[in-house]
Amino acid sequence: ESESPKPLNGASGGWVLEHARRLRIACGMADKEDVNTVWQDREIRFDVHPNQLQLRKGEFEIDSINAVEDTKGNNGEKGSLAITNLRLIWRSQRAARTNLSIGYNCVLSINIKTATSRLRGNTQALYVMTKYTDTKFEFIFTNLVRGSPRLFTTVQAVYRAYDTSKLYRDLKLRAAIIKDKALLLLPTEQVYNKMSGIWNLSSDQGNLGTFYITNVRVVWHANLAENFNVSMPYLQIKTIRIRDSKFGPALVIETSRESGGYILGFRIDPAERLQEIFQEITSLHKVYSVAPVFGVEFTVEDKPQPLSALTVESKADDVEIVGDDEPVDTFSAYYADTNKNADRDPVYHPDLGLAVERLRDGVTPKQLWSII
C-alpha cells in the first residue's frame, strides 16, 4: 500500500474514508470496463491495476520523466511520471501497484512552489490542484534531477494544449463556432459534408438551419441566428438513429450522460437524403471510435538522446527514510484541508452509530461517501 494523498475538505482518514476507498476500488475501479469509455482525462484513480495505466486508443505519451518523487503521498519514494495527451501517470519504482492517474479535466490549477522532499530537501516542486466528484485533491511532484525545468515546462504546456482544445471533446451549446455563416474549423478538422435546409426539432415549430459533418464532430446552426447552435463531438455521441416524430421521420442523436444526456432531433428531406446522412454520420462515428482525435497537438523542439546513450548502472540511493510503514489511506494523503493542524475531538454520530472525529463545518458523512 502506498503512503497516500490528502483530500482538501477536512477529513483525516478514518472509518468512513477507509471504507469509501475500498468500495471505490472494488466497484468504481473495476479492471473490467467498457474499452470505449473515455475515463482517462475525467477521473483521478489511485493504486490501480497496471492495465489501467496502459494507453487507450487515441492516447499517446508526450514525455516521460524517470526520476520524479510523489512528494505529497509518497515522500521519499522515487518514481516515473508519464505525461500523455489525456493525463499524468505516476508509477513508483519500488511497487507497481503504487501509482496515480490524474486526468487533465480534473485539474483546477498548476503552480510551482517550494516543497520539502525527503530526497531533495527544500526545493521547487510542481503543485497540481484537482477536483473530482466534489472532492479536492492536491498532488506535489518533485523532479529529482537538479537544475532541470522539464517537469514544469512540459506539464504546463500540455495542460494548456488540453484546456484550449475542449471543442474536440465536449458538447457545446450556443458557442462561438460560426462566423459569417461558416464553421470555424479546429486544427486538423476537415469538413466532409455541409447541408442546408436541416430542421432542428427542439421547438414546436422547428428551426431551419445548416448541418456540418466533419472528422471530429457534427455541428448544426440556425440560419437566422448563428449563436443558436450545437457542436457534438463523436466522443460524446452515444447513439444515432432514425425515429418517427410528429414532424415525420427524423435523425435522432443521443449524447452521453457525461455531456448532459441530450436527445436531439433533426428533420431531413427527402427520405433518401435522411438515410444518406444517417449512414455517413454512423460510419464516421465508428471510424472515430477506432482512432479518436482528442485535439492535443505537440511538437518536439529538442529531440532527446536515445536510451542506450543515457543508460547508466543502477545504484541504490544513499538515503535513509525515517518513518513507520503503517498503511495510510490513499485518499486522506492527498486530501487538502489547509486550516487543520490537529485531530478534532470525537463525537457520537447518530446516522453512523459510531463515535467519529468531529467533521469540519459544512461537511456531512454523505459528502465524504460521495468520493466513491
C-alpha positions in Angstrom: 0.0 0.0 0.0 1.2 3.5 -0.7 1.5 6.2 1.9 -1.2 8.3 0.3 -2.9 11.5 -0.7 -4.8 14.0 1.4 -8.2 15.3 0.2 -9.0 19.0 0.6 -12.2 19.2 2.6 -11.0 18.2 6.0 -11.4 14.5 6.8 -8.3 12.9 8.2 -9.0 9.4 7.1 -10.7 7.0 9.5 -13.6 4.6 9.2 -15.7 6.5 6.6 -12.9 7.3 4.2 -11.3 3.9 4.5 -14.5 2.1 3.6 -15.3 4.6 0.9 -11.8 3.9 -0.6 -12.4 0.1 -0.5 -15.8 0.4 -2.2 -14.3 2.7 -4.8 -11.5 0.3 -5.7 -13.9 -2.7 -5.6 -16.8 -1.1 -7.6 -15.7 2.0 -9.4 -12.2 0.9 -10.3 -13.0 -2.5 -11.7 -10.4 -3.8 -14.1 -13.2 -4.9 -16.5 -14.9 -1.9 -18.1 -16.1 -0.8 -21.5 -13.0 -0.2 -23.6 -14.8 2.6 -25.4 -15.4 4.6 -22.3 -13.0 7.5 -22.1 -12.3 8.0 -18.3 -8.6 8.7 -18.6 -8.9 12.5 -18.7 -12.0 12.8 -16.5 -11.1 10.8 -13.4 -8.5 10.5 -10.7 -7.5 7.0 -9.8 -5.2 5.7 -7.0 -3.2 2.5 -6.9 -4.9 0.8 -9.8 -4.1 -2.4 -11.7 -1.2 -1.7 -14.2 -3.7 -2.5 -17.0 -5.5 0.8 -16.3 -2.2 2.7 -16.8 -1.8 1.4 -20.4 -2.5 4.0 -23.1 -6.0 3.8 -24.6 -6.9 4.3 -28.3 -6.1 7.9 -29.2 -3.9 8.4 -26.2 -0.2 8.9 -26.7 2.8 9.6 -24.4 4.3 13.1 -24.9 7.1 12.8 -22.4 8.3 10.5 -19.6 10.5 11.6 -16.7 12.2 8.8 -14.8 13.2 10.5 -11.5 10.1 12.1 -10.0 9.0 12.0 -6.4 5.3 12.0 -5.4 6.1 14.4 -2.5 2.6 14.6 -1.2 1.6 11.0 -0.9 4.9 9.0 -1.2 7.6 11.4 0.1 11.0 9.8 -0.2 9.9 7.4 -2.9 11.3 7.6 -6.4 9.1 7.0 -9.4 8.5 7.9 -13.0 6.0 10.4 -14.4 4.4 9.9 -17.9 2.8 12.9 -19.5 0.2 11.9 -22.1 -2.4 13.9 -24.0 -5.1 13.0 -21.5 -3.5 12.6 -18.1 -0.5 12.4 -15.8 0.6 8.9 -14.7 3.0 8.4 -11.8 4.4 5.0 -11.0 6.5 4.0 -8.0 9.8 2.3 -9.0 9.5 0.1 -5.9 5.9 -1.2 -6.2 4.0 -1.3 -9.5 0.6 -1.1 -7.7 1.6 2.2 -6.1 0.5 4.7 -8.8 -1.6 7.6 -9.7 -3.7 8.5 -12.8 -4.7 12.2 -12.9 -7.0 13.3 -15.7 -6.5 16.8 -17.0 -10.2 17.5 -16.9 -10.0 17.3 -13.1 -7.2 19.9 -12.9 -8.0 23.3 -11.3 -4.6 24.9 -11.3 -0.9 24.1 -11.7 1.7 26.1 -9.8 5.4 26.0 -8.9 6.1 26.4 -5.2 8.6 25.3 -2.6 8.1 21.8 -1.1 10.0 19.7 1.4 11.3 16.5 -0.2 13.0 13.7 1.7 15.2 13.1 -1.4 15.9 16.7 -2.3 15.2 18.8 0.8 13.6 22.2 0.3 13.2 22.6 -3.4 10.9 23.8 -6.2 8.1 21.4 -6.9 5.0 21.1 -9.2 1.7 21.6 -7.3 -1.3 20.2 -9.1 -4.7 21.2 -7.5 -7.6 19.0 -8.7 -11.3 18.3 -8.1 -13.1 15.1 -8.7 -16.6 14.1 -7.6 -16.9 17.3 -5.4 -13.7 16.4 -3.6 -10.4 18.4 -4.0 -7.0 16.6 -4.1 -3.6 18.2 -4.1 -0.6 16.5 -5.7 3.0 17.6 -5.4 5.7 16.3 -7.8 9.4 16.9 -7.4 12.0 16.4 -10.1 15.0 14.6 -8.6 17.2 15.8 -11.4 18.8 19.1 -10.2 18.5 22.1 -12.4 16.0 20.6 -14.9 12.9 22.6 -15.6 11.5 19.8 -17.8 8.8 18.7 -15.3 7.4 22.3 -15.0 7.5 23.3 -18.7 6.2 20.1 -20.2 3.2 19.6 -17.8 2.1 23.2 -18.0 2.4 23.3 -21.8 0.5 20.0 -22.3 -2.3 21.1 -19.9 -2.7 24.4 -21.7 -3.0 22.5 -25.0 -5.7 20.2 -23.4 -7.6 23.1 -21.9 -7.7 25.1 -25.1 -9.0 22.2 -27.2 -12.2 21.3 -25.4 -14.3 21.6 -28.6 -12.8 18.3 -29.7 -14.1 16.5 -26.6 -17.1 18.5 -25.1 -20.6 19.1 -26.3 -21.2 22.8 -26.6 -24.5 24.7 -27.0 -24.6 28.3 -28.3 -20.9 28.5 -28.7 -18.8 30.9 -30.8 -18.2 28.4 -33.5 -19.9 30.1 -36.5 -18.7 33.3 -38.3 -20.3 34.8 -41.4 -22.4 31.6 -41.8 -19.3 29.4 -41.9 -18.0 26.9 -39.4 -14.7 27.9 -37.6 -12.6 24.8 -38.1 -10.4 23.4 -35.4 -6.8 22.4 -36.1 -6.7 19.1 -38.1 -10.5 19.3 -38.6 -11.9 18.5 -42.0 -15.4 19.2 -43.3 -16.8 16.1 -45.1 -20.3 17.4 -45.8 -22.3 20.7 -45.5 -26.0 20.6 -45.9 -28.6 23.4 -45.7 -32.3 23.0 -45.2 -32.0 20.9 -42.0 -34.7 21.4 -39.4 -33.8 21.2 -35.7 -36.8 19.8 -33.8 -36.1 21.3 -30.4 -39.1 23.6 -30.5 -42.7 23.1 -31.5 -42.3 24.7 -34.9 -38.7 23.7 -35.5 -35.8 25.8 -36.6 -34.3 25.8 -40.1 -30.5 25.6 -40.3 -27.3 24.2 -41.7 -25.6 20.9 -40.9 -21.8 20.2 -40.9 -20.3 16.8 -40.7 -16.5 16.7 -40.0 -13.9 14.2 -38.9 -14.4 15.0 -35.2 -17.9 16.3 -34.7 -21.4 17.1 -36.0 -22.5 20.8 -36.0 -25.9 22.4 -36.6 -26.7 26.2 -36.5 -29.8 28.1 -37.2 -29.7 30.2 -40.4 -31.3 33.3 -38.8 -29.3 33.2 -35.6 -25.7 31.8 -35.8 -25.4 31.7 -32.0 -28.3 29.2 -31.8 -26.1 26.1 -32.5 -24.8 22.8 -31.1 -21.4 21.2 -31.5 -21.5 17.4 -30.9 -18.1 15.6 -30.9 -18.3 12.0 -31.8 -16.7 11.3 -28.4 -19.9 12.4 -26.8 -22.4 10.7 -29.2 -24.0 7.7 -27.6 -26.5 6.6 -30.4 -27.6 7.6 -33.8 -31.0 6.5 -35.0 -33.9 7.3 -37.4 -37.2 7.6 -35.5 -40.7 8.8 -36.1 -41.7 12.2 -34.7 -44.6 14.5 -35.1 -42.7 16.1 -38.0 -42.2 12.7 -39.7 -39.0 10.5 -39.8 -36.2 12.3 -38.0 -32.5 11.8 -37.4 -32.1 11.4 -33.6 -28.7 11.8 -31.9 -28.4 10.9 -28.2 -25.4 12.2 -26.3 -23.5 10.6 -23.4 -24.6 11.0 -19.8 -21.4 12.9 -19.1 -22.3 15.5 -21.7 -25.9 16.0 -20.4 -27.7 13.1 -22.0 -29.3 15.3 -24.7 -31.6 13.8 -27.3 -31.5 16.0 -30.4 -33.8 15.5 -33.4 -33.3 16.8 -37.0 -35.7 16.6 -39.9 -34.1 16.0 -43.2 -36.0 15.8 -46.5 -36.3 13.8 -48.7 -36.2 10.4 -47.0 -33.3 9.3 -49.3 -31.2 12.2 -48.1 -32.0 11.4 -44.5 -30.8 7.8 -45.0 -27.6 9.0 -46.6 -26.8 11.4 -43.8 -27.6 8.7 -41.2 -25.2 6.3 -42.9 -22.4 8.9 -43.2 -22.6 10.0 -39.5 -22.8 6.4 -38.4 -19.7 5.4 -40.4 -17.7 8.4 -39.2 -18.6 7.7 -35.6 -17.3 4.1 -36.0 -14.1 5.4 -37.6 -13.6 7.8 -34.8 -14.1 5.1 -32.2 -11.2 3.2 -33.7 -8.9 6.2 -33.8 -10.3 9.0 -31.7 -8.9 12.5 -32.0 -8.6 14.3 -28.6 -7.2 17.6 -30.0 -3.9 17.9 -28.1 -1.2 18.6 -30.6 2.5 19.0 -29.8 6.0 19.2 -31.4 9.3 18.1 -30.0 11.8 21.0 -30.1 14.8 19.2 -28.7 15.0 15.6 -29.6 16.3 13.6 -26.6 19.3 11.2 -26.9 18.5 7.5 -27.4 18.0 5.4 -24.3 21.2 3.5 -25.0 23.3 6.7 -24.7 21.7 7.6 -21.4 21.6 4.2 -19.6 23.8 4.1 -16.5 24.5 1.4 -13.9 21.7 1.2 -11.3 22.8 2.2 -7.8 21.0 2.1 -4.5 20.2 5.6 -3.1 22.3 6.5 -0.1 19.2 7.8 1.7 17.6 6.6 4.9 13.8 7.0 5.0 12.7 7.7 8.6 9.2 6.8 9.5 6.8 3.9 10.1 5.5 1.6 7.5 1.9 1.5 8.7 -0.6 1.8 5.8 -2.2 5.2 5.3 -5.5 5.8 3.5 -4.8 6.8 -0.1 -7.5 9.5 -0.3 -6.6 11.1 3.0 -2.9 11.5 2.0 -3.8 13.9 -0.9 -6.9 15.4 0.8 -6.4 19.1 1.3 -7.5 20.9 4.4 -5.2 23.9 4.8 -6.9 25.0 8.1 -6.5 21.8 10.0 -3.5 21.4 12.3 -4.7 18.6 14.7 -7.3 15.9 15.0 -10.7 17.2 16.2 -12.5 15.8 19.3 -14.6 12.6 18.7 -18.3 12.9 18.8 -21.2 10.4 18.5 -22.8 10.5 15.1 -26.4 9.1 15.2 -26.6 8.3 11.5 -23.5 6.1 11.7 -24.0 4.8 15.2 -20.3 5.4 15.8 -18.0 7.9 17.5 -16.2 9.8 14.8 -13.9 12.8 14.6 -16.0 15.9 14.5 -16.5 16.9 10.9 -15.5 20.3 9.5 -18.3 22.8 9.4 -20.5 22.3 6.3 -19.3 18.7 5.7 -21.6 15.7 6.1 -20.8 11.9 6.0 -22.9 11.8 2.8 -20.4 14.2 1.2 -17.5 12.1 2.3 -19.1 8.9 0.8 -19.7 10.8 -2.5 -16.0 10.3 -3.4 -16.8 6.7 -4.4 
